[in-house]
Amino acid sequence: MAESVSFASGVLRLEAGLDGPPDAARAAVICHPHPLYGGNMDNNVVEAIARACLAAGCLTLRFNFRGVGASDGGYGDFTGECDDARAALAFVGERVSGAPVVLAGYSFGALVALTVGASAPAVDRIVAVAPPLASAPLPAVGDKPVLIVAGDRDSYCSADALSRAGDALGVLGVTRTLRGGDHFLVGREDEIAALVEAFLGER
């Protein structure tokens, strides 16, 4: 059962749920879908990612971006949400004393994870489920391993966009396609969790 916590993002307080062993050797932070379209930390795909991170032994933080649920503020036009993700990394980093952190996200949250994870020293792996690569370029992620998962019927992350992302990431990128999956991935939660857990188990 996740512990209800909150943390500061600038002058705002953000709502979050923290779960997993307090003495974990690794942590995970998970970013939810677009705040203006019903995204929140209780989303089905976010919960599937969290389940995988917990199974991999991570102290796991799900949180609501500014303006969502009990979090202060309003939509930050992506920049604010990236600041929120950085604040979440700082918060969970204090709990695990600087241990490596997996930064993950779904849809809009996947793009936040890719953008923030690239330059965050604590982040050692990035998980992006259904990033909207049809309308946004893949951020440069440097030398960090990245898992990208998307359905082959996802209009926001087409098969061509996923293929181009895999080519751009090279040997550090792992791309996985869910046959018959659309952007919302309802009913595909167990498959997503299995892919994420396998990726986190790789060395």
N, C-alpha and C positions, 0 to 999 in steps of 0.2 A: 504494500500500500504506500503510495507516494506521500511524502511529507509536504504539506502546503507551506511554501516559503515565499519571500519577496526579496527583491534586490534593487539597488539604485541603478538607473541609467540616466546620468546627468542629474537633473532635478526631479525626475520621475521615479515612481516606484512601480515595478513590474511584478505581476503575479506569476508564480511558477510552482512546479511540482518536482520534488527531488526524491529519487529512489535509488536503492542499491547500497552496497557495502561502504561504510564510511572510511574504511581502510583500503579502498580500491587503489590499484596501481595505475588506473586509467579512468578518465571521465569522458562523458559524452554530453553534448549540447545539441538540442534538436529544435529547428526553426519551422514554424507552421506556414500554411498557405496564405494567400493574399488577405490582409485584414479587411479590405473593402468588399470582399465576396464571401464572407462567412468563415474565413480561416481562423482556427484557434488551436490551442495546444491539445485539445481533446479530439482532434481529427483522427479518422481511422488509420490513415497511413502514418501519421506522426506516432500514434500508439504502437503500430507494428514495428517501426524503427526503434522506438524505446524498448520494446520487448526484446528485440535482438541485441541491443546494447547491454541490457541487463544480463541477458544470457551469456554475453561475452565478458562479464565481470566488471562492467563500467558503472561508476557512480553517474547516474543519468538525470539530466535536467531538461524538462520541457517547460516552456514559458510562453506567456502571451505578449506579443508585441504591444507597444504603446497604443492605447485606445481600444484594446480588445479585452473583453471580460472585466476583471477588476484592475487591470493595468491603467495607470494614469495616462493622460495626454490624448493625442489624436494621431491619425495617420501621418507618417513622416516622409512620404514620397520616396521610399526605398532607402534614402540616406539615413533617416532616423532609425529605420529598422536594422540597418547595418550597425549603427551605434548600439542598439539594443543587444545585438548578437555579441558585440565586443564586451559589453557589460556582463552578459551572461557567462562568457568565457572567463572574465576576471573573477566573477563570483564563484564559479565552480572550481577555478584554479586555486582559490584560497582553501577550499575544502580538501583538495588532494595534494596540497603542498607542491605545486609545480609539475605534477605528473602530466604526461601527454594527454591531449584531448582530441576526441573525434568530433568534428563539427558536421552535423547532418541537417538536411532539410528536404521538404517536399514542395514542389511547384515554386511559387514565389520564394518560399523559404529555402529551396534548393539553390536558387540564384543568390540569395543572401549568403548561404553557406560557402558557395564557391568564391564569392567576392571577398568575404571577410577572411575565410580560411587561408587564402593565398598569402596574406601578409601577417597572419597571427602566429607569433613564434611558438605558442603552446600547441597549436594544431598540428598533429602528425598524419591525420587522414581526413578525407572529406567524403561524405556520402550525399549524393544528389539524386533524389527520386523525382522523375518527371520535371526536370528543369525546363522552363519555357524558352528553349533554344531556337525555336522558330522565329521569335521576335526579339531576342536579345543575344548578343555574342557570348561565347564561352570566355569567362575571365581567365587570364593567365594564372595558373596555379603553381608555377615553379616546379619544385622537385617533390611535391607531395602526392602520394598515391590517392587516386580518386575512383570511386565507384559511381557510375551513372546507370540508373535503372529506369526504363520507360516502356510503356505499352506500344505495340506496333500500330494501334489505332488512335494514338495520341496526336491530335492536331496541333498541340502546343510544343510537342517535342517529336517531330516526325522521324521516320527511319533514316532519312537523309541527314537530318540535323544530328541525330545520334551517331551516325557513322562518321560525320565530319568531326564531331567531338572526340571520338575514339582515335581518329588519325592525329588530331592536334595534341592529344595527351600522350600518345606514343606508348612506351612500355609501362608507364606509370598509371595508365588508364585501364579500367575494367568497365566494359559496357555490357549490359544484360537487357535483353528484350523479353517482355512478357507477351506472349502470343495472345491476340484477342483483347488485350487490355487497352482501355481508353485512358484519358487523363485522370479520372477519378479513382480508378483501380479498386472499386468496390468488389469484394470477394477475393482479392488477390493478396490480402494482408499476410497470409502465412508464407506465400512465395517470396514476398518482399523481405519478411523477417529472416527467412532462411538465407537469402542472398547477402543481406547485410551481415548476419552473424558469420557466414563463411568468409566474407571479406575482412572482417575484424580479426578473424582467427589466423589470417595469413601473416607470415613474417617476412 
